[in-house]
Amino acid sequence: MAINNSAQKFIARNRAPRVQIEYDVEIYGSEKKIELPFVMAVLADLAGKPREELPPVTDRKFLDIDIDNFNERMKAIAPRVAFAVPNTLTGEGQLMVDITLENMDDFSPAQIARKVDALNQLLEARTQLANLQTYMDGKAGAENLVNKLLQDPTLLKTLANAPKSAATQQGVSADNESAE
């Protein structure tokens, strides 16, 4: 009981309550205002489709959730959604979506896209194109080179395969130089 009392006093000192319920009482001929504590409990299935079976409701504990520990509690609960959506990327079949949320930032569109493989690939491509656009800004020669590249499919395929092999060759040559 002392822990709850000290927690209530801590909250009272550090955060003004949003709801204050008072009533007037007459005690021995004098009026006195008495404040009722506002306590709210929420009973909800916040786990969605959990990977592990949850214990029965009677065995679960009440948890204090506030702005300071919200992300920790959310990570512990690990809310999960798993469902199929129409695949509008290819137009064929269904796309399986299985997302486990760990904090409030996971609700942003970019984070959701990162957790779905097909969308993550598109997001990465978009990010790389945005980086390329930033790099090419004001460089007419680079713009002409990219336009030439886009017009020639053979050159495009060759260049698409080249970074992996070029990076590997550079790594090998750097290792050879350091060995000498």
C-alpha positions as CSV (number, residue, x, y, z in Angstrom):
1,M,0.0,0.0,0.0
2,A,2.9,2.3,0.7
3,I,4.2,1.9,-2.8
4,N,0.9,2.9,-4.3
5,N,0.6,5.9,-2.0
6,S,4.1,7.1,-2.9
7,A,3.3,6.6,-6.6
8,Q,0.1,8.6,-6.2
9,K,2.0,11.4,-4.4
10,F,4.8,11.3,-7.1
11,I,2.2,11.7,-9.8
12,A,0.4,14.5,-7.9
13,R,3.6,16.4,-7.5
14,N,4.8,16.0,-11.1
15,R,1.6,16.0,-13.1
16,A,-1.5,17.9,-12.5
17,P,-4.5,15.5,-12.8
18,R,-6.7,16.2,-15.8
19,V,-9.9,15.1,-14.0
20,Q,-10.7,16.5,-10.6
21,I,-13.9,15.4,-9.0
22,E,-14.9,17.2,-5.8
23,Y,-18.0,17.3,-3.8
24,D,-19.1,19.4,-0.8
25,V,-19.8,17.7,2.5
26,E,-21.1,19.2,5.7
27,I,-19.2,17.8,8.6
28,Y,-20.2,19.0,12.1
29,G,-21.8,22.1,10.7
30,S,-18.9,23.2,8.4
31,E,-18.7,22.7,4.7
32,K,-15.7,20.9,3.4
33,K,-14.6,20.0,-0.2
34,I,-13.5,16.4,-0.6
35,E,-11.7,15.3,-3.8
36,L,-12.4,11.9,-5.1
37,P,-9.5,10.1,-6.7
38,F,-10.0,9.4,-10.4
39,V,-8.8,5.9,-11.2
40,M,-9.5,4.3,-14.5
41,A,-8.8,0.7,-15.5
42,V,-8.9,-0.5,-19.1
43,L,-9.5,-4.1,-19.8
44,A,-8.5,-4.8,-23.5
45,D,-7.0,-7.3,-25.7
46,L,-4.1,-5.2,-27.0
47,A,-2.0,-8.1,-28.2
48,G,-4.0,-8.7,-31.4
49,K,-2.8,-12.1,-32.7
50,P,0.0,-13.0,-30.3
51,R,2.6,-15.5,-31.3
52,E,2.4,-17.2,-27.8
53,E,-0.8,-18.0,-26.1
54,L,-1.7,-15.5,-23.3
55,P,-2.5,-16.6,-19.8
56,P,-6.2,-16.5,-18.7
57,V,-7.6,-13.1,-17.8
58,T,-7.9,-14.0,-14.2
59,D,-4.1,-14.7,-14.0
60,R,-3.1,-11.4,-15.6
61,K,-1.9,-8.4,-13.6
62,F,-3.0,-4.7,-13.9
63,L,-0.2,-2.7,-15.4
64,D,0.5,1.0,-14.8
65,I,0.9,2.6,-18.2
66,D,1.9,6.3,-18.6
67,I,3.9,8.4,-21.0
68,D,7.2,7.4,-19.5
69,N,6.8,3.6,-19.8
70,F,4.5,3.4,-22.8
71,N,7.0,2.0,-25.3
72,E,8.4,-0.5,-22.8
73,R,4.9,-1.8,-22.1
74,M,4.1,-1.9,-25.8
75,K,7.2,-3.9,-26.5
76,A,6.3,-6.3,-23.7
77,I,2.8,-6.8,-25.0
78,A,4.1,-7.0,-28.6
79,P,0.8,-6.3,-30.4
80,R,0.7,-8.2,-33.7
81,V,-1.5,-8.2,-36.8
82,A,-1.5,-10.9,-39.4
83,F,-3.8,-10.9,-42.4
84,A,-3.8,-11.1,-46.2
85,V,-4.5,-8.1,-48.5
86,P,-5.0,-7.9,-52.2
87,N,-1.6,-7.7,-53.9
88,T,-1.9,-4.4,-55.8
89,L,1.8,-4.4,-56.5
90,T,1.7,-7.2,-59.0
91,G,-2.1,-7.6,-59.3
92,E,-1.8,-11.3,-58.6
93,G,-3.2,-13.1,-55.5
94,Q,-2.8,-12.0,-51.9
95,L,0.0,-10.4,-50.0
96,M,0.6,-11.7,-46.5
97,V,1.1,-9.0,-43.9
98,D,2.5,-10.0,-40.5
99,I,3.6,-7.0,-38.3
100,T,4.6,-6.9,-34.7
101,L,4.6,-3.4,-33.2
102,E,7.1,-2.5,-30.6
103,N,6.6,1.3,-30.1
104,M,4.5,4.2,-31.3
105,D,6.8,5.0,-34.2
106,D,5.9,1.6,-35.7
107,F,2.5,3.0,-36.6
108,S,4.1,5.4,-39.2
109,P,3.6,4.5,-42.8
110,A,7.4,4.2,-43.4
111,Q,7.8,1.8,-40.5
112,I,4.9,-0.3,-41.6
113,A,6.4,-0.4,-45.2
114,R,9.7,-1.6,-43.7
115,K,8.0,-4.5,-42.0
116,V,6.4,-5.8,-45.2
117,D,9.1,-7.2,-47.5
118,A,7.5,-6.2,-50.8
119,L,6.9,-2.7,-49.6
120,N,10.4,-2.5,-48.0
121,Q,12.0,-3.2,-51.4
122,L,10.0,-0.3,-53.0
123,L,10.8,2.0,-50.1
124,E,14.5,1.3,-50.4
125,A,14.3,1.9,-54.2
126,R,12.5,5.2,-53.5
127,T,15.1,6.2,-50.9
128,Q,18.0,5.4,-53.4
129,L,16.3,7.4,-56.1
130,A,15.8,10.4,-53.8
131,N,19.5,10.2,-52.9
132,L,20.4,10.0,-56.5
133,Q,18.2,13.0,-57.3
134,T,19.8,15.0,-54.5
135,Y,23.3,14.0,-55.7
136,M,22.5,14.9,-59.3
137,D,21.0,18.3,-58.5
138,G,22.7,20.9,-60.7
139,K,25.0,18.4,-62.4
140,A,24.0,18.5,-66.1
141,G,26.6,15.8,-67.1
142,A,25.2,13.4,-64.6
143,E,21.6,14.0,-65.8
144,N,22.7,13.3,-69.4
145,L,24.5,10.1,-68.3
146,V,21.4,8.9,-66.4
147,N,19.1,9.7,-69.4
148,K,21.5,7.8,-71.7
149,L,21.5,4.9,-69.3
150,L,17.7,4.8,-69.2
151,Q,17.5,4.7,-73.0
152,D,19.8,1.7,-73.3
153,P,18.3,-1.4,-71.5
154,T,21.5,-3.5,-72.1
155,L,23.7,-0.8,-70.5
156,L,21.1,-0.6,-67.6
157,K,21.3,-4.4,-67.0
158,T,25.1,-4.3,-67.1
159,L,25.3,-1.4,-64.7
160,A,22.7,-3.1,-62.3
161,N,25.0,-6.1,-62.0
162,A,28.2,-4.2,-61.9
163,P,28.1,-2.6,-58.4
164,K,28.1,-6.0,-56.7
165,S,31.1,-7.3,-58.7
166,A,32.9,-4.0,-58.6
167,A,32.5,-3.7,-54.8
168,T,33.7,-7.3,-54.4
169,Q,36.7,-6.6,-56.7
170,Q,37.6,-3.4,-54.8
171,G,37.4,-5.3,-51.5
172,V,39.7,-8.0,-52.9
173,S,42.2,-5.5,-54.3
174,A,42.2,-3.6,-51.0
175,D,42.9,-6.8,-49.2
176,N,45.8,-7.6,-51.6
177,E,47.3,-4.2,-51.1
178,S,47.1,-4.4,-47.3
179,A,48.7,-7.9,-47.4
180,E,51.7,-6.6,-49.4
